[in-house]
Amino acid sequence: MTILAVLPARLQATRLPRKPLRLLGGQPLILRVWERVSDLGLFDDVVIATDSAEVAEVVAESGARCVLTSDRHPSGTDRVAEVAAHPEFAGVRAIVNVQGDEPFVSAEAIRAALDMVIDRGFPIGTVAAPASPDTLARPEVVKVVAADDGRALYFSRAGIPFVREVGDAPERDRLVRQHLGVYAYTPDALARWVRLAEHPLERIERLEQLRPLAAGMAIGVGVVTEVPERGIDTEDDLVRANARWTDRTAGRT
C-alpha cells in the first residue's frame, strides 16, 4: 500500500446535525463520499474515520471500511492522524484527507494535492482554484497566497492579496485563489501537525492549516482550473446536493 485516503466523519456537526447519516440520493452522505473517492481509483485503501458507533455500524453494513476513533479529537485532521498511526498503515507513502461532506470532490483536486507531496516534495499538499474578486469580501471563502514555487505564504478569511493602488486591481484579480479543503501529507508531516500546539493565528482565523504554516512546515498549493461543488454544511446545501444528484442520475439514463 502506498496511498491512503481517510474520510473523517463526525456525527455531531453543529450546522447540520447527524450529517454523515443524512441521505444523499437515498444513501447516507458518508457512503456517497466513500463511493466517490473509491471510484476515482487513486488510492490503495479508502477508510472512513468516525467517533460514532452508529456511523461505524451503518458503514460496516454497507461493506465500506471504517475505523472507530476517539471522540476527543478537536478536528478532522486529528481523526485522520489516528487512523494513519495504525500499524497496518505503517508503509504508506502519503495520506489524503477528503472531508466526509464532499460527495462531488474532483479527481483533479486530489491529484493536485498529491502531486505537491509525491512529485514536488512538500510535506503537506493542498489545493486552490482561481476565484472571482467578489470572494475577497466573503469570510466563509478561504483565500491563499502562494510563492512562485507553490509554497503557501498565508491563508486567510480576509481579502488577500490586498490592493493598495486601484491601478493594480487587474493584476490582483488574476492572483485571487480560493482554498479548497483537500490535504495530502507525508506520514511524518501529519504526525508532526497534530503534535503542535494551537497557534494564535489558527485561533483568530479559525483555520487549522495556519498551525503547521506558523511552525515553519511548508505547504504546497496545487492550482486546479475551476472551483468544484461546495461541501455540504447546511440544510440548504443538502437540498442543492440532492437536486444535483437527481440531475446527474437522470443524465445517465
FENLINBEL-V94529 format. One record per residue. N is the residue number from 1. PHI is phi in whole degrees, -180 to 180 (none if undefined). BURIAL is b if it has 9 or more other C-alpha atoms within 8 Angstrom, else e. D_CENTER is the distance of its C-alpha to the mean C-alpha in Angstrom with 1 decimal. Layout:
N/PHI/BURIAL/D_CENTER
N/PHI/BURIAL/D_CENTER
This chain:
1/none/e/21.5
2/-124/b/19.5
3/-128/b/15.8
4/-118/b/14.0
5/-106/b/11.0
6/-124/b/10.2
7/-112/b/9.1
8/-71/b/9.6
9/-141/b/12.0
10/-98/b/14.1
11/-70/b/17.2
12/-91/e/18.3
13/-68/b/15.9
14/-75/e/18.0
15/-81/e/17.7
16/-137/b/17.6
17/-54/e/19.6
18/58/b/19.2
19/-54/b/16.1
20/-60/b/15.3
21/-100/b/19.0
22/-68/b/19.4
23/-89/e/20.6
24/-126/b/19.2
25/59/e/21.9
26/85/e/23.8
27/-127/b/21.4
28/-55/b/19.0
29/-53/b/15.6
30/-62/b/14.0
31/-73/b/16.4
32/-65/b/15.7
33/-67/b/12.0
34/-59/b/13.7
35/-60/e/16.3
36/-62/b/14.1
37/-66/b/12.2
38/-63/b/15.6
39/-67/e/17.5
40/-68/e/15.7
41/71/e/17.8
42/-99/e/15.6
43/-126/b/15.6
44/-82/e/18.5
45/-154/e/17.1
46/-126/b/14.5
47/-125/b/14.6
48/-90/b/13.7
49/-115/b/13.8
50/-139/b/15.6
51/-98/b/18.1
52/-113/b/20.2
53/-64/e/23.1
54/-66/e/23.3
55/-62/b/19.8
56/-59/b/20.8
57/-67/e/24.1
58/-63/e/22.8
59/-64/b/20.4
60/-62/b/23.3
61/-63/e/25.6
62/-84/e/23.5
63/95/e/23.5
64/-75/b/19.8
65/-90/b/19.2
66/-143/b/18.2
67/-123/b/18.5
68/-85/b/19.7
69/-111/b/18.5
70/-60/e/19.9
71/-92/e/19.9
72/-103/e/20.1
73/-70/e/16.6
74/-79/e/15.6
75/-152/e/11.8
76/-63/b/9.3
77/-61/b/9.4
78/-63/b/13.1
79/-66/b/12.9
80/-62/b/11.2
81/-64/b/13.8
82/-62/b/16.6
83/-65/b/16.0
84/-63/b/15.9
85/-81/b/19.1
86/-62/e/21.0
87/-53/e/24.0
88/-66/e/23.3
89/-105/b/20.2
90/-63/e/22.2
91/-97/e/22.5
92/-70/b/19.0
93/-88/e/18.4
94/-151/b/14.6
95/-118/b/11.8
96/-116/b/8.4
97/-100/b/5.7
98/-112/b/4.7
99/-58/b/4.8
100/-73/b/8.6
101/-119/b/9.3
102/-117/b/8.1
103/-71/b/11.5
104/-114/b/11.9
105/-55/b/9.0
106/-95/e/11.2
107/-62/e/12.7
108/-60/e/13.2
109/-66/b/9.6
110/-65/b/9.1
111/-62/e/12.6
112/-63/b/12.2
113/-66/b/9.8
114/-64/b/12.2
115/-60/b/15.1
116/-62/b/14.5
117/-89/b/15.0
118/-79/b/17.5
119/-95/e/19.5
120/-99/e/19.3
121/82/e/19.4
122/-76/b/16.8
123/-70/b/15.9
124/-132/b/12.2
125/-127/b/10.6
126/-146/b/8.0
127/-139/b/8.8
128/-140/b/11.0
129/-137/b/13.5
130/-56/b/17.0
131/-132/b/17.5
132/-75/e/20.8
133/-58/e/22.6
134/-68/e/22.6
135/-71/b/19.0
136/-61/b/20.4
137/-93/e/22.1
138/-107/b/19.1
139/-66/e/17.6
140/-74/e/14.8
141/-97/b/13.6
142/-85/b/12.3
143/-103/b/14.3
144/-138/b/14.4
145/-118/b/17.6
146/-123/b/18.0
147/-76/e/21.1
148/-63/e/23.0
149/-88/e/21.6
150/94/b/18.0
151/-75/b/17.6
152/-64/b/15.8
153/-94/e/18.6
154/-167/b/17.0
155/-114/b/14.3
156/-157/b/15.9
157/-84/b/16.3
158/-78/b/19.7
159/-80/b/21.0
160/-122/b/20.7
161/-73/e/22.6
162/-86/e/25.6
163/-99/e/28.7
164/-88/e/31.9
165/-110/e/34.2
166/-56/e/34.1
167/-66/e/35.0
168/-89/b/31.8
169/-58/b/29.7
170/-60/e/29.6
171/-68/e/28.3
172/-58/b/25.7
173/-60/b/24.5
174/-74/e/23.8
175/-102/b/21.6
176/-68/b/19.3
177/-127/b/15.7
178/-96/b/12.8
179/-76/b/9.5
180/-112/b/6.5
181/-83/e/3.1
182/-112/b/2.9
183/-127/b/5.4
184/-123/b/8.8
185/-142/b/11.7
186/-75/b/15.3
187/-57/b/16.6
188/-66/e/18.6
189/-66/b/16.0
190/-64/b/13.8
191/-63/b/17.1
192/-67/e/18.2
193/-51/b/15.2
194/-76/b/15.8
195/-82/e/19.5
196/-70/e/19.4
197/-75/e/20.8
198/-58/e/19.1
199/-99/b/20.0
200/-55/e/21.8
201/-62/b/19.6
202/-61/b/16.5
203/-69/b/18.7
204/-67/e/20.2
205/-87/e/17.1
206/59/e/14.9
207/-133/b/12.2
208/-70/e/11.6
209/-68/e/10.9
210/-72/b/14.5
211/-66/b/15.7
212/-67/b/15.5
213/-62/b/16.4
214/-67/b/19.4
215/-84/e/20.4
216/91/e/20.8
217/-81/b/18.0
218/-77/b/17.2
219/-118/b/13.7
220/-84/b/14.1
221/-114/b/12.7
222/-82/b/13.1
223/-111/b/14.3
224/-104/b/14.2
225/-80/e/17.0
226/-149/e/15.7
227/-77/b/13.2
228/-76/e/11.9
229/-56/e/12.6
230/-68/e/10.9
231/-71/b/9.4
232/-105/b/12.2
233/-116/b/13.2
234/-134/e/16.9
235/-60/e/20.0
236/-63/e/20.3
237/-60/b/16.8
238/-66/b/17.8
239/-62/e/21.2
240/-64/e/19.8
241/-65/b/17.5
242/-67/b/20.6
243/-65/e/22.7
244/-66/e/20.5
245/-61/b/20.6
246/-62/b/24.3
247/-64/e/24.7
248/-65/e/22.9
249/-63/e/25.0
250/-64/e/28.1
251/-69/e/27.5
252/-84/e/27.7
253/-95/e/31.0
